[in-house]
Amino acid sequence: MPWVRDDLCVNCGKCIDSCSSGAISMKGGKALVSQEKCIKCGACMPVCPEGAIRPNSENPVLAGRSGAGYGFGQGMGRLRK
């Protein structure tokens, strides 16, 4: 599932417009991908001008690097620095 590097997200909303399942919303000025709604199509990734929407394979939480201090994804909420 795509996730969002919130340190790169600039609140442009292009990802929201590209999401056919309505899985992306804004929270605190940053995009948030809903685990329940996401159909894993990947349409949001290429439209992000900042490259903030990242593939699941780069999620630091899933890679055991939870101290990385960035990101939204997998329904885990915002990681704190």
C-alpha positions as CSV (number, residue, x, y, z in Angstrom):
1,M,0.0,0.0,0.0
2,P,1.3,3.5,-0.7
3,W,2.2,5.6,2.2
4,V,3.2,9.3,2.6
5,R,6.5,10.8,3.6
6,D,5.0,13.7,5.4
7,D,8.3,15.6,5.3
8,L,8.0,15.8,1.5
9,C,4.2,16.4,1.3
10,V,3.3,20.0,0.3
11,N,-0.5,19.7,0.6
12,C,-1.1,20.1,-3.1
13,G,-4.0,17.6,-3.2
14,K,-3.0,16.0,-6.5
15,C,-3.0,12.6,-4.9
16,I,-6.5,13.0,-3.6
17,D,-7.8,13.9,-7.1
18,S,-6.0,10.8,-8.6
19,C,-7.5,8.3,-6.1
20,S,-10.5,6.5,-7.5
21,S,-11.3,4.8,-4.2
22,G,-11.3,7.9,-2.0
23,A,-8.6,6.5,0.2
24,I,-6.5,9.7,0.5
25,S,-7.4,12.6,2.7
26,M,-5.6,15.5,4.2
27,K,-4.8,15.6,7.9
28,G,-2.8,18.4,9.5
29,G,-1.8,19.6,6.0
30,K,-0.4,16.3,4.9
31,A,-1.9,13.4,2.9
32,L,-3.0,10.3,4.6
33,V,-3.7,7.0,2.9
34,S,-6.6,4.9,4.4
35,Q,-5.7,1.2,4.7
36,E,-9.3,0.3,4.6
37,K,-10.1,2.2,1.4
38,C,-6.9,1.8,-0.6
39,I,-7.1,-0.6,-3.5
40,K,-3.4,-0.5,-4.0
41,C,-3.6,0.7,-7.7
42,G,-0.7,3.0,-7.3
43,A,-2.3,5.9,-9.3
44,C,-1.4,8.4,-6.6
45,M,2.4,7.8,-6.8
46,P,3.2,9.2,-10.2
47,V,1.0,12.3,-9.7
48,C,2.8,13.5,-6.6
49,P,5.1,16.4,-7.7
50,E,7.3,16.0,-4.6
51,G,7.6,12.2,-4.6
52,A,6.0,12.1,-1.2
53,I,3.8,9.0,-1.9
54,R,6.1,6.0,-1.6
55,P,5.6,2.3,-2.2
56,N,5.1,0.0,0.7
57,S,8.6,-1.5,0.2
58,E,10.1,1.8,1.4
59,N,8.0,2.1,4.6
60,P,10.4,2.4,7.5
61,V,8.0,0.9,10.0
62,L,7.7,-2.3,7.9
63,A,11.4,-2.4,7.4
64,G,12.1,-2.3,11.2
65,R,13.4,1.3,11.0
66,S,10.7,2.9,13.1
67,G,13.1,5.6,14.3
68,A,13.2,7.1,10.9
69,G,10.7,9.7,12.0
70,Y,8.5,10.2,8.9
71,G,5.6,8.8,7.1
72,F,1.9,7.9,7.0
73,G,0.9,4.5,5.9
74,Q,-0.5,1.1,6.6
75,G,-3.2,2.7,8.9
76,M,-0.5,3.2,11.6
77,G,-1.0,6.9,11.9
78,R,1.7,9.5,11.9
79,L,5.1,8.6,13.2
80,R,6.6,11.1,15.6
81,K,10.2,12.3,15.6
